[in-house]
Amino acid sequence: MKKNMRTTYLAGGAAVGAANGLFGGGGGMIAVPVLKAAGREARSAHATAIAVILPASVLSGAVYLFYGLVPLSVLIPVALGVALGGLLGAKLLARVTSRCATFVFAVLMLAAGIRMLL
């Protein structure tokens, strides 16, 4: 791997980790564009983003649990839903085109941005 690619991936990874740690999520909105800019095909970028976000999510979640910020009555049902949704989404990603994945991702990012402003 070229040195400038390593630097891009390292900087992008740091931004993803910081977003996940600070906001409790949202790293994928950084990871996917970084990976696509580095030359990854859209579906590969989405799949890679999910894989690299796992360690950041586990570490951030552990810190949140340690500080008592996670109500367990919410954690368990939401975690089950996330696991099921993740499985279904991964199966769906394997069936859609990169263009479709990019379009849906862009629409969701736009909707999330608008929702955050309102």
C-alpha positions in Angstrom: 0.0 0.0 0.0 1.3 3.4 -0.9 2.3 5.7 1.9 -0.2 8.5 0.9 -3.0 5.9 1.0 -2.0 4.7 4.4 -2.1 8.4 5.6 -5.5 8.9 4.0 -6.8 5.7 5.7 -5.3 6.6 9.0 -6.7 10.2 9.0 -10.1 8.9 7.8 -10.1 6.2 10.5 -9.3 8.8 13.2 -12.2 11.0 12.0 -14.5 8.0 12.0 -13.5 7.0 15.5 -13.8 10.5 16.8 -17.3 10.8 15.3 -18.4 7.5 16.8 -16.9 8.4 20.2 -18.3 11.9 20.3 -21.7 11.4 18.8 -22.3 7.7 19.5 -22.5 7.0 15.7 -22.2 8.6 12.4 -18.7 7.3 11.5 -20.1 5.6 8.4 -21.0 9.0 7.0 -17.3 9.8 7.1 -15.9 6.4 6.3 -17.9 5.8 3.1 -16.9 9.0 1.3 -13.2 8.6 2.5 -13.1 5.0 1.2 -14.8 6.0 -2.1 -12.4 8.9 -2.5 -9.5 6.5 -2.0 -10.8 4.4 -4.9 -13.0 1.8 -3.3 -16.2 0.7 -5.2 -19.4 1.9 -3.4 -20.5 -1.5 -2.1 -17.0 -2.3 -0.9 -16.8 1.1 0.8 -20.1 0.5 2.6 -19.1 -3.0 3.7 -15.6 -1.9 4.8 -17.1 1.1 6.7 -19.2 -1.3 8.7 -16.3 -3.6 9.4 -14.0 -0.8 10.6 -16.7 0.9 12.7 -17.2 -2.3 14.8 -14.0 -1.8 17.0 -14.8 1.9 17.4 -18.4 1.2 18.4 -17.3 -1.5 20.9 -14.7 0.8 22.5 -17.1 3.8 22.6 -19.9 1.6 24.0 -17.6 0.2 26.7 -16.8 3.8 27.8 -20.4 4.8 27.8 -21.3 1.7 29.8 -18.5 2.4 32.3 -19.8 6.0 32.9 -23.4 4.7 33.3 -24.7 6.5 30.2 -26.4 3.4 28.7 -29.8 2.2 30.2 -29.7 -1.6 30.0 -33.5 -1.6 29.5 -32.9 0.1 26.2 -29.5 -1.5 25.2 -30.8 -5.1 24.9 -33.8 -4.6 22.6 -32.1 -2.0 20.5 -29.0 -4.2 20.2 -31.1 -7.1 19.0 -32.8 -4.9 16.5 -29.5 -3.6 15.3 -28.1 -7.1 14.9 -31.2 -8.2 12.9 -31.2 -5.1 10.8 -27.4 -5.4 10.1 -27.9 -9.0 8.9 -30.7 -8.0 6.6 -28.9 -4.9 5.3 -25.7 -6.9 4.6 -27.7 -9.4 2.6 -29.5 -6.6 0.7 -26.2 -4.8 0.0 -24.9 -7.9 -1.8 -27.9 -7.7 -4.2 -28.0 -4.0 -5.1 -25.8 -2.2 -7.5 -23.1 0.3 -6.3 -25.1 3.1 -7.9 -28.2 2.1 -5.9 -26.3 1.9 -2.7 -24.7 5.3 -3.3 -28.1 6.9 -4.1 -29.8 5.4 -1.0 -26.9 6.4 1.2 -27.0 10.0 -0.2 -30.8 10.2 0.4 -30.4 9.0 4.0 -27.5 11.4 4.7 -29.6 14.3 3.3 -32.6 13.2 5.3 -30.5 12.9 8.5 -29.0 16.4 7.9 -32.4 18.0 7.4 -33.8 16.2 10.5 -30.8 17.5 12.6 -31.5 21.0 11.5 -35.2 20.9 12.4 
